[in-house]
Each structure stands twice: as structure tokens, then as C-alpha cells.
Amino acid sequence: MLPESDIEEIVEALHKLNTVIENQTEKLESVLWKPVQQTHMESGDIELF
């Protein structure tokens, strides 16, 4: 990005960057964040971690 870029170009570039980051976050969450649940039989409590 050149120093003489106007505000609209900067906003557009940031929007594109934000979209890329959101997409990567969704991909990572689907692979890395697996829900873990454990139920205690005597109390019925559920732990999430």
C-alpha cells in the first residue's frame, strides 16, 4: 500500500484482511476445538473444557 492511498483503499484492504482472518479462524476452530464432555454418573454434572 502506497503512502498516497486514500482512506477508501485502506478500509477495503482492512476489510479483506478481516475476511481472511475470519475464514482461517473458522477453519482452525473446526479442527482444533473439539468439545469434550464428561458426565458424572452420581451427580449428573457435565464438565466442559
C-alpha positions as CSV (number, residue, x, y, z in Angstrom):
1,M,0.0,0.0,0.0
2,L,1.5,3.3,-1.0
3,P,1.6,6.3,1.3
4,E,-0.7,8.3,-1.0
5,S,-3.5,5.6,-0.8
6,D,-6.8,7.1,0.2
7,I,-9.0,6.1,3.1
8,E,-11.3,4.0,1.0
9,E,-8.4,1.8,-0.2
10,I,-7.2,1.3,3.3
11,V,-10.7,0.4,4.5
12,E,-11.1,-2.0,1.7
13,A,-7.7,-3.7,2.4
14,L,-8.6,-4.0,6.1
15,H,-12.0,-5.5,5.2
16,K,-10.3,-8.1,3.0
17,L,-7.8,-8.9,5.8
18,N,-10.6,-9.3,8.3
19,T,-12.4,-11.7,6.0
20,V,-9.3,-13.8,5.6
21,I,-8.7,-13.9,9.3
22,E,-12.3,-14.9,10.0
23,N,-12.1,-17.7,7.5
24,Q,-8.9,-19.0,9.0
25,T,-10.3,-18.8,12.5
26,E,-13.3,-20.9,11.4
27,K,-11.0,-23.5,9.9
28,L,-8.8,-23.7,13.0
29,E,-11.8,-23.9,15.3
30,S,-13.3,-26.8,13.4
31,V,-10.0,-28.7,13.6
32,L,-8.6,-27.7,17.0
33,W,-11.5,-27.1,19.2
34,K,-13.2,-30.4,19.9
35,P,-15.9,-30.3,22.5
36,V,-15.2,-32.5,25.5
37,Q,-18.0,-33.6,27.7
38,Q,-17.9,-35.8,30.8
39,T,-21.0,-36.7,32.8
40,H,-20.6,-37.7,36.5
41,M,-22.9,-40.6,36.9
42,E,-23.6,-39.9,40.6
43,S,-24.4,-36.2,40.3
44,G,-25.3,-35.8,36.6
45,D,-23.0,-32.8,36.4
46,I,-21.4,-32.1,33.0
47,E,-17.9,-30.7,32.7
48,L,-16.9,-28.8,29.6
49,F,-13.3,-28.0,29.0
